[in-house]
């Protein structure tokens, strides 16, 4: 169903498809049941180059462009959405921001191990009282004699339990709004850093989501990523890239659900099933085109915030819709705990929320289309 990938991206897709068939799909149900991606899967992911995609070889990465990353996430998600989300978060909102904003010293210390897959990356922005409003952070940082000190709580941090490197966002003074926010690279072993709890979720089980506590975490001056006060710019850039990644993951789930739906319809004489397949195909084709369009814009170096928002919004909706049809077609078996249709639906249902809710994507689009906030003067 692809619109035609460049040779490099097509090669990455083929490798990811083979890897998923051999290493991911056979353990997908176990990952969901145990709510854990097994540690032994991480070295093969690293050896395959998936954890270094989009990072130049000069920094020990695997090279590859945004379309290559998207293709790999799509294929991994067909086997296990949790595995795909782990890779997406690691790349889009941790490794790549360090590549873009980091100093040579930061890249040497943090980016190389991430690119080699020796460490997993995480991104800590959301807080208990600051979800979609990123400028409303209350995690504070202050100057210390030898650097910075962080205090606060982060919520819904993906990869947070196993991460070897985290990007953490904090404000110098909440009254400054976005101008007070800075980004910091935090090693999890830092004194004062702790994982308060790992959260149980409806779907994407196996993708770690946790609450973090920063109780006077002391960091050296070189932990600051980008200029002081540029944290929201770092975060929004990462989230835009992350939306293409999550849209690719949602697309993979939609494709798995479609394959099951199509198989059931081929075995049945029910006319409504045939109609369901046709409608699902339209949704899937549109979602794939939108995801590919966003990745192409990113590769071209063109602005792609609106394309990323459209892709994420539509692919998430398509995944929910197609997976829901899959449950309907499966009948009583589809709602049995542990059934493939049930797992796919639970996974799909999380995508309209993660990496920016559907409503946030609509606001991003509205700003692009209207060019002003509702409160601004005409």
Buried (B, 14 or more C-beta within 10 A) or exposed (E): EEEEBBEBBBBBBEBBBEBBEEBBBEBBBEBBBEBBBEEEBBEBBBEBBBBBBBBBEEBBBBBBBBBBBBBBBBBBBBBBBBBBBBBBBBBBBBBBBBBEBBEEEBBEBBBBBBBBBBBBBBBBBBBEEBBEEBBBBBBBBEEBEEBBBBBBBBBBBBBBBBBBBBBBBBBBEBEEEBBBBBBBBBBBEBEBBEBEEBBEBEBBBBBBBBBBBBEEBBBEEEBBBBEBBBBBBBBBBBBBBBBBBBBBBBBBBBBBBBEBBBEBBEEEEEEEBBEBBEBBBEBBEEBBBBBBBBBBBBBEEEEBBBBBBBBBBBBBBBBBBBBBBBBBBBEEEBEEEEBBBBBBBBBBBBBBBBBBBBEBBEBBBBBBEEEEEEEEEE
